Every structure is written in C-alpha cells, then in structure tokens.
Amino acid sequence: MPPQQPSHSPLAARRLPWPFLAVLVLGLALLAAYANSFRAPFIFDDESSITENLTLRNWRTVFLPPGNSGLTVSGRPVLNASFALNHALGGENVIGYHAVNLFIHFLAALALFGLVRRTLLLPSLREKFAAASGPLALTVSALWALHPLQTESVTYLVQRAESLAGLFYLFTLYCFVRSIDSPARAGRWLIATVLSCLAGMGAKEVMASAPLVVFLFDRTFVSGSFAAAWKARKRFYLCLAATWLLLVACIISTGNRGGTAGFGSQVSSWSYLLTQSRAIVHYLRLTLWPHPLVLDYGTGLAGGFGEVAGYFLLLLALAAATAFALWKRPAPGFFGTVFFAVLAPTSSIVPVVTQTMAEHRIYLALAPVVIFAVTSLYLVAGTRILLGCALVAVALGIATARRNHDYQDPLSLWRKTMADAPRNVRAINNVGTIFLRRHDYVQARVYFERAVEIDPADANTWSNLASLSVESGRIDEGLDLYRRALALGPNQSDIHYNYGKALLEDGHVDDAIAELEAALAIKPSYGSARYNLANAFVAAGRLDDAVAAYQRVLADDPQSLDACNNLAITLVKLGRATEALPLLESAVKRAPDSAATRLNLGRALMALGRETDGTAAFVEAIRLDPSLPGAHANLANSLLHLGRAAEAIPEFEAALAHGLQDAALFQNLGDAFAAVGRSDDAIQNYTRAVTKDPALIDARYALANALLRSDRPGEAIPHYEALLELRRDIPDTYNNLGIAYAQTGQLDKARACWENALRLRPDFAAARENLDRAQEP
C-alpha cells in the first residue's frame, strides 16, 4: 500500500502559500540558471526568422509570416507576433528577446505547477496526494524548468516556438482544471481554455494534440469515461476542436514549408519513422543524463531497419505499454499518451527534412516524464523524496548554466556541435562561415573543404566556397563555384541570391538581375534579394523598374533607410524630386543622425532649385559624418554653383581625401581652380579627369580651353581633336581648335575648322571673324 499523509501532516497543517513560493523559488532559480544567457547572440535560424524577417517590422504583416519558405516562423502567426513585439520595443537587441524567452519559460513552469497541484487535489487523486500537492507540484515544475534539455527552447531564441506552444498547452490544461475545481466560474475558465488552445495553434503544430489530451484528461481524472466527459461538456469540446481550423489554415499557408517538411518532401515517412525511433529513445536517455547536448544533429536518416531495430522495438514496447496502461491504469497511461502525443507532429511519420532530430522537441514532452517519475517515487517513499529531488534540481540548474555558457560564443558552440556530431556538414559549414565573416579565409577554406569531403553533393558547401573565392578576390573562380552549387541545389534561394550579388559586383548586371529574380521566385519574401535587384535595375539603367522594386522593399520594411535613400535618389534621377522630398524628410525624422539621409535630402533640394536648403543639408551631413565623401563633393558643387569657388576647393579636396576619385569630381575641382585664377591647378585636375574617363567631353573641353588660355596651344590641339572623335557637332570645338592651329602656324587646318564651325552655325560671329582675319594677306 502507498504511504498516506495523515491529515495532521506538517505539510498540511502549515498551509504554506505554495503559489507564492512557486513564483519566488522558480523565479530565482531560473534567473540564476539563465543569468549568463542574456547576451548570447543570434545564431543559426535566428537570422532568417528574426533579423531578416521583414514581417516583424510592419504591423500589417505581423500575422502573415513568410509562408512557404521553411522559416521557423512560417505558418506560426502568434510566434511571429511575439518576435514583432520584441522588435518594436528593442529592435535587434538580443537582451530583450532572451528576457521574453525566459519569461515565457517561467510562465510555463508556473502553469505546470498550477496544473499539477490542482490535478492532485481533484477528487480522484485527493486521497493519495492532497497533503503533498504543493511540494510535489513545486518539485515537478522545478525539475522540469531547470533541466538542461530546456536550454535549446529558451536560449536558442527562435525556438521560442516550442516554449510558447508549451506555455499555451499547459495553460490550456490548467484552465480546464480550474473549470472543474471552480464550478461557480466554470464557464469563464472553459472560455479561457479554448482561447489558450487557439493561441497555441498559432504558435506551433505541437498544439495539435491539445484538444484530445484535454478530453483524455477529463476521462482519466474527472469524468471516469469518454462518454461521461462528452455528455457533460459536449459543446465545450466542439469549440475546442474548432481551434484546429486555425491550425489547418496555418498548415495550408505553408504547404510543405518550402520543401523542408511534410509528405511532399524527398524523405519517405518510413525512413523518417525509423530515424525517430532512435531519436525518441535518445531524448529519453537525455532526460536521465543530459550529456552531451547537441544544438544541431543535422539531416541524417537511419540507413534501414537493421540499423535501428533495437530502438524501434523498445519504442514499440513503450507504446504498447502505454496503450495497455491507458486501458487498465488510466493515470500512468495518460502520461505516456501525452508524451507520444506531444512528440507526434515532429517525431513520427511526417518528415522534417532540415532537422531529423532536435532537442527542443522534448520541451513539453519532458513534463509527463517528470510528473510520472516524481509521483511514482512519492507513492513509494513519501515526502522523503523531496530533499533528493531538490538536490537534483540544483544539479540540473548548474548544468543548465554551464550549457548556457556554450551559447555565448557561436564559434565555440558550433565547434562543440562538430565534436558531438562529427559528420554534421551543416555544423562544419557554420564554423567555416564564422571564419569567413571574420575574413580568416585560410581557416574558412579548411572547414569548407572538410565539409566537401564528407558530402560532395551538398550545395551549400559549394556556395560557401564560392563566397570565399569572391571575397578573397578570385571572382571568376567564385562564379564558377556558384554555378556548380546551383547545379546541385537549383531551388535554393540563398545560392541564387549570393550568385546574383557576386555578378552585380563584377559588373554582369543582366545576369545578376536574372539570378536575383530567380531567388525571389523561390522566396518572394526575400527582402535582401529584392533590394539588390533594385540596385541592379539602377546599374542597368532601368530606373522605373528600380523605383517599383524599392517601393516593394519599403512596403515590406517601411523602416529601411537604405531602400528609402536609394528610391529617393532614383526618383531624383528620373526628374521626380518632388516625390523624393517627402520620403527623405520622413526618413530624417526617423533617423536624424543618418548622414547619408541628409546628403540625399540635399540632393533632392538642389534638384528642386532650393540651393540654400540643399547646401545646409550637406553641411549637416558633414557634421554628422565628416568622412562622408559624397557630402563634401555635393557641398563643393553647391558652393561652386553659388559662385563661392574659393570655399568649394577645400570641400572638393576633402572628398578626394576620403576616397572619392571619380572623373566628374576632378573636373569640378578644375572648374573651381579656374574660377579663382589658378590655371595650373585647373589643368592638373582636368588632366586627372580625362585620364580617369577619356570619354568625359566636358572635362576634355575644359582642359583644352585651359591649355589654350595658358598659351599652350600645341598641348591643347590633341584634346580638341579627341573631342571631335567623340562629337563632331559642336561649333565651339572647331572654333577653338582653329585658334590653336592658327597659333601654331597651321593656317590651312585653322581655316578648315572655322568653316566647319560656320557650317554647323552660320551665325557664329567669332568663327566668322577668325576666318575673315585668316583670309587677309
């Protein structure tokens, strides 16, 4: 017989405020265990689902996360909205995201505490557990919350999907229990149950089993049979089942999640099921001995039944025991059923191609394991187990803190993952990518080549090698490697994007446009690809297409300063400065410290003839960023246009000093020097302009004229002749060349030039006068 707590038990007599103690103990314990996690950076899928997720930045699209894209947030609007709230409050500051993740986990632990405590007080269990309901519930929730297996769902930010769904799942059951033990307010609690279940359906598919588990809970602990449960609460269960409609809609919106999950993937259900038999047994082992913990197990599949026969048969035996217990011993059977039901969406026959094993999947499934273990031990040994469980909880908390330390440095985290899963190509690639971002090309190549040795058919590895070649200056080699990567992974948007970006940087504009459009065809929400496509349209001279592309980027991400600036400048080039101005004025209000935005505002103002305002904007841009060459150059041009050449010269020189070396800048500096009478300096800068761009007509004409005015007609002649090779329809060129010929004694050539000038412009008085003078004896 199990030990019974007498009614005069100290635990019962004291009537301790267990909910308050739960808040205090769990709060302090979780803060201690996760205190070193708050500055852990974004890793892995955090980037695609959070930092690159444009729907977080526009409240019109918060509940419409990228659909068929394979992102963690795809088809999970409640999860996406939670990240959007983080972004609205703190941008990309990781501390806020970690704080919310930990708070969700804390609330889930409290929900588990409340669920266990009130369940143990139900009439069906009260005799055995009522006296110890508080300490048992606190023990269960502490062991569950502090277990290091939970770190992946808490510290790995994007796996908020698991903890958020777990919170709603537990709260759904908690609200149902409250409807039972609070008859006067049963209706309100049942409504809360349905609303919690509905919210969970929008967080993750793991919530699918919740309505059935509530029904099973009712049968097991409340009504005694399914028939009695249905009869007592039929309308409630119909409402609860209706929450599946949201889940179905979310699943339909994602299809097969970009080929990463579902029956439409390339992985068979049988192969996946065999792999999951090993995975689930592995998860159970980790509940007892959580080492080693692995961030990413990769995409490996079981080679056949023989490889996992032992795991499969063990799992089959556990499932059979659960089914038998559900029939003969409903309470233990309930816990086994919940374990399998929670894991079913991700760990059964529905393939998840991108991760065939993942520790975050055990997050909620750990709860029935802990509840069963603690309550069973209590029935055997009574409250003597509590001290031992408390010591285990402390040990688990220490292990959690140590695991959280691994997340502080992505390089160390991925190296540890490599050590524990040495054939995981993705982990090896991620280590190489970190070195690539640090411009350590030697180390990056070592890891990418190791990945190729393990899996020569991995398209991402070849794409990484291509990026390495491009960044290290071997452009042609990189482009060839991108083509090889696309041959292996033609439907991978990232490869098309990176290839297109490399083509654009190398001047292959039309090919770049094609690749960027291919990336968008695969992933229409790819904001970076659309932004670079707009840049490619500008490079191709397709300014109207560029405007449309930039406008689409801004529709998805209204806060994008780069897109706003580039759109405004493109509009100015199209002569639509009136449309550009309000865009830039709005951008200045949002980002008053952006020097680039002030610069572009000045350009728009100048295009509208507001020279004083434009000049002031350039001055402000320089104040914000004295090293911005474009601001110095535009201010110089503005001053030169206003007749303040002496003030313009130092601004031109500042632009040159900060790296701007284009031909037009040299020409304008030459004009400034000419305006203040420094002809030699003017000639020097015109020469630099022509050297940089031999086809720059205005610069060559200015150079030739400056040489002619400096009594250097012989040096001017080749430049005038070069101008005539470029354009033969400018009368002034013929006239001045004629003067140069005349000054060097070449009168026949001079007369021919003046005749051509008059042919082009018969009323050209200076050319007529020069020709008449040349005809005199």
Secondary structure, 3 states (H helix, E strand, C coil): CCCCCCCCCHHHHHCCCHHHHHHHHHHHHHHHHHHHHCCCCCCCCHHHHHHCCHHHHCCCCCCCCCCCCCCCCCCCHHHHHHHHHHHHHHCCCHHHHHHHHHHHHHHHHHHHHHHHHHHHCCHHHHHHHHHHHHHHHHHHHHHHHHCHHHHHHHCCHHHHHHHHHHHHHHHHHHHHHHHHHCHHHHHHHHHHHHHHHHHHHCCCHHHHHHHHHHHHHHHHHHHCCHHHHHHHCHHHHHHHHHCHHHHHHHHHHHCCCCCCECCCCCCCHHHHHHHHHHHHHHHHHHHHCCCCCCCCCCCCCCCCHHHHHHHHHHHHHHHHHHHHHHHHCHHHHHHHHHHHHHHCCCCCCCCECCCCCCHHHHHHHHHHHHHHHHHHHHHHHHHHHHHHHHHHHHHHHHHHHHHHHHCCCHHHHHHHHHHHCCCCHHHHHHHHHHHHHCCCHHHHHHHHHHHHHHCCCCHHHHHHHHHHHHHCCCHHHHHHHHHHHHHHCCCCHHHHHHHHHHHHHCCCHHHHHHHHHHHHHHCCCCHHHHHHHHHHHHHCCCHHHHHHHHHHHHHHCCCCHHHHHHHHHHHHHCCCHHHHHHHHHHHHHHCCCCHHHHHHHHHHHHHCCCHHHHHHHHHHHHHHCCCCHHHHHHHHHHHHHCCCHHHHHHHHHHHHHCCCCCHHHHHHHHHHHHHCCCHHHHHHHHHHHHHHCCCCHHHHHHHHHHHHHCCCHHHHHHHHHHHHHHCCCCHHHHHHHHHHHHHCCCHHHHHHHHHHHHHHCCCCHHHHHHHHHHHCC
